[in-house]
């Protein structure tokens, strides 16, 4: 199993070996922590537990403005809503952002260890990721996070060399800014003109009906809803919330690298203690918020934005707890060899799998190429069935793919653009690329 970079050396299975300059392309897999692949796989699969709501439901229900718009929730749907809201909402998104920040540090450190700079590479990579995110947001699904991560990545890269304590403090401060903005919006809404308040936060059955018709129609009909929503995410929401929240979480991920958790340097006992502490702190906070603002009562802007705070702040320690738990389990070789290799395969192809989820789910729920048109017709419990099916598909395909190819198709495209040379594709063949 690959370990962490130590100066200009790397530890593999307890042995320290030299890191050699590999020529003009991306760095090879030297220093790769297999536990990080597993964790990245968990994050990309887990994020679908919440994204499925935006794929399957109109904005009013997916955004919790009116979760019971189609009628009271049955027992199965209520249980599914509570479980996913408590265990997944915000948690895997936070974990995904932390992993992104960790990746920035690891790539920079690997290149520094062999005397190579990372600035030009990093900003090329962010440029290509932003372009991929735009295609995703406007062509497939408005809820894209890649463009947001690319913009945040341009900022947080400048802080990659900070000590862990400063990274954590500034990261939490940025999260607090985003939290404060959302609280201010929720609190100030009571003073808005009634018509503006209703337009921004009210439930409009006619709007929902138009949205249902559009997403059950063709690709171009969907654009009337998808494009404005994507533009809002990348402009207004980015400035008010996304920059602060995602950027702060990336800095926290960088701190976790500096402290050794995301380098695979913690013992199993220490990981278990951190996992218990993170979930033990974050889960009660999340549950308290859900209890105060349950489905059917999250209809006012005050309730919506105040309820968000419990999820937002509960998600940070829970994401750290999830990371510690997975890293601790991944350090046990018998588990890694028997059960976690498919998860590691998903993690090594995380970008392809993230985009693949959007392709599969929009084909299922939207009326793009067939008449299935599940949009607005699948409840919370049935959505979990779809999630399980997508997981099974991605675990199987990723395991098959990574045994034959060095990287996923979108990873290959991203690295080609970032490094400026075409990476090796199939296993067993030498080429100008690598895993960087």
MARZASE-939599 format. One line per 8 residues: number of its first residue (from 1); for each residue x, y, z of C-alpha. Coordinates in steps of 0.5 Angstrom, whole numbers, always signed. Example, Ala and Ser with C-alpha at 12.3 -4.5 7.8 and 13.67 -1.06 7.14 Angstrom:
# MARZASE-939599
1) +25,-9,+16; +27,-2,+14
END
This chain:
# MARZASE-939599
1) +0,+0,+0; +3,+7,-2; +4,+11,+4; +6,+19,+5; +11,+23,+2; +17,+25,+7; +21,+30,+4; +24,+28,-2
9) +23,+20,+0; +16,+16,+0; +14,+11,+5; +12,+4,+2; +10,-1,+7; +14,+1,+12; +20,+2,+8; +23,+9,+6
17) +25,+10,-2; +27,+15,-6; +23,+19,-10; +26,+20,-17; +25,+26,-22; +20,+23,-27; +21,+27,-33; +16,+32,-36
25) +9,+30,-35; +5,+29,-29; +8,+25,-23; +7,+18,-22; +3,+14,-16; +9,+15,-12; +6,+17,-5; -1,+15,-6
33) -5,+13,+0; -10,+8,-2; -14,+10,+4; -15,+16,+1; -18,+13,-5; -23,+9,-1; -25,+15,+3; -26,+19,-4
41) -30,+13,-6; -34,+14,+0; -35,+21,-1; -37,+21,-8; -42,+15,-7; -45,+18,-1; -46,+25,-4; -51,+22,-9
49) -56,+21,-2; -57,+28,-2; -56,+30,-10; -62,+25,-12; -67,+30,-9; -65,+35,-14; -65,+30,-19; -72,+27,-17
57) -76,+33,-15; -78,+40,-16; -74,+45,-13; -80,+47,-8; -79,+40,-5; -72,+38,-6; -70,+45,-3; -74,+44,+3
65) -79,+50,+2; -85,+45,+2; -82,+38,+3; -90,+36,+3; -92,+39,-3; -95,+33,-6; -98,+31,+1; -96,+28,+8
73) -90,+24,+8; -92,+16,+9; -88,+12,+14; -83,+10,+9; -82,+16,+6; -81,+20,+13; -76,+15,+15; -72,+16,+9
81) -72,+23,+9; -70,+23,+17; -65,+18,+15; -62,+22,+9; -62,+29,+13; -59,+26,+19; -53,+22,+16; -52,+25,+9
89) -55,+32,+8; -48,+36,+8; -44,+31,+11; -41,+28,+4; -41,+35,+1; -37,+37,+7; -32,+31,+6; -32,+32,-2
97) -29,+39,-1; -24,+37,+5; -22,+32,+0; -21,+37,-5; -17,+41,-1; -13,+35,+1; -11,+34,-6; -9,+41,-7
105) -4,+40,-1; -2,+33,-3; +0,+34,-11; +4,+41,-9; +8,+37,-4; +9,+31,-8; +12,+36,-14; +16,+40,-8
113) +19,+34,-6; +22,+33,-13; +24,+40,-14; +18,+42,-19; +13,+48,-18; +6,+47,-18; +3,+54,-19; +2,+53,-27
121) +0,+46,-26; -5,+48,-21; -8,+54,-25; -9,+50,-31; -12,+44,-27; -17,+49,-24; -19,+52,-31; -20,+45,-34
129) -24,+43,-28; -28,+50,-29; -30,+48,-36; -32,+41,-35; -36,+44,-29; -40,+49,-34; -41,+44,-39; -44,+39,-33
137) -48,+45,-30; -51,+48,-37; -52,+41,-41; -54,+36,-35; -55,+38,-28; -55,+45,-25; -53,+43,-18; -46,+42,-21
145) -40,+43,-16; -34,+43,-20; -34,+50,-22; -35,+52,-15; -29,+48,-13; -25,+50,-19; -26,+58,-17; -25,+56,-9
153) -19,+52,-11; -16,+58,-14; -16,+62,-8; -14,+56,-3; -8,+54,-6; -5,+61,-4; -6,+58,+3; -3,+51,+2
161) +4,+52,+6; +0,+55,+12; +1,+51,+19; -5,+46,+21; -7,+51,+26; -8,+57,+22; -11,+53,+16; -17,+50,+21
169) -18,+57,+24; -19,+61,+18; -23,+55,+15; -28,+55,+21; -28,+63,+20; -30,+62,+13; -35,+57,+14; -38,+62,+20
177) -38,+68,+14; -42,+63,+10; -47,+61,+16; -47,+69,+18; -50,+71,+11; -55,+66,+11; -57,+67,+18; -58,+75,+16
185) -62,+73,+10; -67,+69,+14; -67,+74,+19; -68,+80,+15; -73,+77,+10; -79,+79,+16; -77,+86,+13; -78,+85,+6
193) -84,+87,+2; -89,+82,+2; -89,+81,-6; -81,+80,-6; -82,+75,+0; -87,+71,-3; -83,+71,-10; -77,+69,-7
201) -79,+64,-1; -87,+62,-3; -89,+56,-6; -92,+57,-12; -96,+51,-15; -96,+54,-22; -88,+55,-22; -88,+47,-20
209) -93,+45,-25; -88,+49,-30; -82,+46,-27; -85,+39,-28; -87,+39,-35; -80,+42,-37; -76,+37,-34; -81,+31,-36
217) -80,+34,-43; -74,+35,-48; -67,+37,-47; -68,+44,-49; -75,+45,-45; -71,+44,-39; -66,+49,-41; -71,+54,-39
225) -70,+52,-31; -63,+49,-31; -59,+55,-34; -62,+60,-29; -61,+56,-23; -54,+54,-25; -52,+61,-26; -55,+63,-20
233) -51,+58,-16; -44,+60,-20; -46,+68,-18; -50,+70,-13; -50,+64,-9; -42,+63,-10; -41,+70,-7; -46,+69,-1
241) -45,+62,+1; -41,+58,-4; -34,+61,-3; -34,+61,+4; -37,+55,+6; -33,+50,+0; -27,+54,+1; -27,+54,+9
249) -28,+46,+8; -22,+46,+3; -18,+49,+8; -20,+44,+14; -18,+38,+9; -11,+42,+8; -11,+42,+16; -12,+34,+16
257) -7,+33,+11; -2,+37,+16; -4,+33,+22; -3,+27,+18; -10,+24,+18; -11,+24,+11; -4,+22,+10; -6,+15,+13
265) -1,+17,+19; -6,+16,+25; -7,+9,+28; -13,+5,+28; -14,+7,+35; -13,+14,+34; -18,+14,+28; -23,+11,+32
273) -23,+16,+37; -24,+22,+32; -29,+18,+29; -33,+17,+35; -32,+24,+37; -34,+27,+31; -40,+24,+30; -42,+24,+37
281) -42,+32,+37; -44,+33,+30; -50,+28,+30; -54,+31,+36; -53,+38,+33; -56,+36,+26; -62,+32,+30; -64,+38,+34
289) -64,+42,+28; -69,+37,+24; -73,+36,+31; -74,+44,+31; -76,+44,+23; -79,+38,+21; -81,+36,+14; -88,+40,+13
297) -86,+46,+18; -80,+48,+14; -84,+53,+10; -82,+60,+12; -75,+63,+10; -73,+64,+18; -74,+57,+19; -71,+55,+12
305) -64,+59,+14; -64,+58,+21; -65,+50,+20; -60,+50,+15; -55,+52,+21; -56,+46,+25; -54,+42,+19; -48,+46,+17
313) -45,+46,+23; -47,+39,+25; -44,+37,+18; -37,+39,+20; -35,+35,+25; -39,+29,+22; -35,+29,+16; -28,+29,+20
321) -31,+23,+24; -33,+20,+17; -26,+21,+15; -23,+18,+21; -27,+12,+21; -26,+10,+14; -18,+12,+14; -18,+7,+20
329) -22,+2,+17; -18,+2,+11; -11,+1,+15; -13,-6,+16; -11,-10,+10; -16,-15,+11; -21,-11,+10; -18,-7,+5
337) -16,-13,+1; -23,-16,+1; -28,-11,+2; -25,-4,+0; -22,-5,-7; -28,-3,-11; -29,+3,-6; -22,+5,-8
345) -23,+4,-15; -29,+9,-15; -25,+14,-11; -19,+13,-17; -25,+15,-22; -28,+20,-17; -29,+25,-23; -32,+20,-28
353) -37,+17,-23; -39,+24,-20; -41,+26,-27; -43,+19,-29; -48,+20,-23; -51,+26,-26; -52,+22,-33; -55,+16,-30
361) -60,+20,-26; -62,+25,-31; -63,+20,-36; -68,+16,-31; -72,+22,-28; -72,+27,-34; -75,+26,-41; -69,+27,-45
369) -69,+21,-49; -75,+17,-47; -81,+17,-44; -79,+15,-37; -80,+22,-34; -80,+20,-27; -79,+27,-25; -83,+29,-19
377) -86,+22,-18; -81,+18,-14; -81,+19,-7; -76,+19,-2; -76,+12,+0; -76,+10,-7; -70,+15,-9; -66,+10,-4
385) -67,+4,-9; -65,+8,-15; -59,+10,-11; -57,+3,-9; -58,+1,-16; -53,+7,-18; -48,+5,-13; -48,-2,-15
393) -47,+0,-22; -41,+5,-21; -38,+0,-16; -38,-6,-21; -36,-1,-27; -30,+2,-23; -27,-4,-21; -27,-7,-28
401) -25,-1,-31; -19,+0,-26; -16,-7,-27; -15,-5,-35; -14,+3,-35; -10,+7,-31; -15,+13,-30; -22,+14,-31
409) -24,+18,-38; -25,+24,-35; -19,+24,-30; -15,+22,-37; -18,+29,-40; -17,+33,-34; -10,+31,-33; -9,+32,-41
417) -11,+39,-41; -7,+40,-34; -1,+37,-36; -1,+39,-43; +1,+32,-45; -3,+26,-46; -3,+21,-40; -2,+13,-41
425) -9,+10,-42; -8,+3,-41; -5,-1,-36; +2,-5,-38; +4,+1,-43; +8,+7,-42; +7,+14,-44; +8,+21,-42
433) +3,+21,-36; +1,+19,-30; -3,+20,-24; +0,+27,-21
END
